[in-house]
Amino acid sequence: MNDAPAIELSAADAAAVLRQTPPSDALLLLDCRTPEEHATAKIAGAVLLPMQELAERVAEIEAWRTKPIIVHCHHGMRSLRVAKWLREQGFTLAQSMQGGIDAWSTDVDPSVPRY
């Protein structure tokens, strides 16, 4: 068995990780929602890379192949698919935020709009 973290983490746990290591060259907070969803509500520091564009744009995140990636979507279903796919591509530290930005809005930062 490898040392990969659990495939999912809660919004509260993601917030704790982000407090310790803000999005930067050390950690990627990846928003896999659509541009329209991103315009409605976003988490500071998140990089938008829509799920439907990921396969053709994966080279853009090559620098994070061995670094932590926290993926989020609206409710956590797309981000789980993306995190699993990223792991299959060798991004061993990719994780999905359970409950997505909706859980972030309710559990971490109520200033982020719910939709």
C-alpha positions in Angstrom: 0.0 0.0 0.0 1.2 3.5 -0.7 1.3 6.6 1.5 -1.5 8.4 -0.4 -4.0 10.3 1.7 -7.7 9.3 1.8 -9.4 10.1 -1.5 -11.9 12.4 0.3 -11.6 15.0 3.1 -14.3 17.1 4.7 -14.6 20.8 4.1 -13.5 21.5 7.6 -10.4 19.3 7.1 -9.7 21.0 3.8 -10.0 24.4 5.5 -7.5 23.2 8.2 -5.0 22.1 5.4 -5.5 25.4 3.6 -4.8 27.3 6.8 -1.5 25.5 7.2 -0.6 25.5 3.5 -2.5 28.2 1.5 -2.9 27.6 -2.2 0.5 28.3 -3.8 3.3 26.4 -5.4 3.0 23.9 -2.5 -0.7 23.1 -2.7 -3.3 23.3 -5.5 -7.0 24.1 -4.7 -8.7 22.9 -7.9 -12.2 24.0 -8.8 -13.6 21.5 -11.3 -17.0 23.3 -11.8 -18.1 25.3 -14.8 -17.1 28.9 -15.3 -20.7 29.9 -14.6 -20.7 28.1 -11.3 -17.3 29.7 -10.4 -18.7 33.1 -11.2 -21.5 32.5 -8.7 -19.4 31.3 -5.8 -15.7 30.7 -5.3 -13.1 29.8 -2.7 -10.2 32.3 -2.5 -7.1 30.9 -4.2 -8.9 28.2 -6.2 -7.8 27.5 -9.7 -10.7 26.9 -12.1 -10.2 23.9 -14.4 -13.6 22.6 -15.5 -13.9 18.8 -15.3 -14.9 18.6 -19.0 -11.6 20.3 -19.9 -9.3 18.4 -17.6 -8.1 15.7 -19.9 -6.9 18.2 -22.6 -5.5 20.6 -20.0 -3.9 18.3 -17.5 -0.4 19.5 -18.6 -1.3 22.8 -16.9 -1.2 21.2 -13.5 1.9 19.0 -14.1 3.8 20.9 -11.5 1.5 19.4 -8.8 2.0 15.7 -9.8 3.8 15.0 -6.4 2.1 17.8 -4.4 -1.2 18.0 -2.6 -4.3 18.8 -4.7 -7.7 19.4 -3.2 -10.4 19.3 -5.8 -13.9 20.7 -5.2 -17.1 21.1 -7.1 -20.6 21.9 -6.0 -21.6 18.9 -3.9 -18.5 16.6 -4.2 -19.5 14.1 -6.9 -17.5 15.6 -9.8 -14.5 16.4 -7.6 -14.4 12.8 -6.5 -14.4 11.6 -10.1 -11.7 14.2 -10.9 -9.5 13.2 -7.8 -9.8 9.5 -8.8 -8.9 10.3 -12.4 -5.9 12.4 -11.3 -4.7 9.6 -9.1 -4.9 7.2 -12.1 -2.7 9.7 -14.0 -0.1 9.7 -11.2 -1.2 12.7 -9.1 -0.9 10.6 -6.0 -1.9 13.3 -3.5 -5.1 14.4 -5.2 -8.1 14.5 -2.8 -11.8 15.5 -3.2 -13.5 17.8 -0.8 -16.7 16.0 0.4 -19.8 18.1 0.0 -18.1 20.5 -2.3 -18.4 24.3 -2.1 -21.9 23.8 -0.6 -20.3 22.2 2.5 -17.6 24.9 2.5 -20.4 27.5 2.6 -22.2 25.8 5.5 -19.3 24.5 7.5 -16.4 26.8 6.9 -17.2 30.2 5.3 -20.9 31.4 5.3 -19.8 34.4 3.2 -19.5 32.1 0.1 -22.9 32.1 -1.6 -24.9 28.9 -1.7 -26.7 28.0 -5.0 
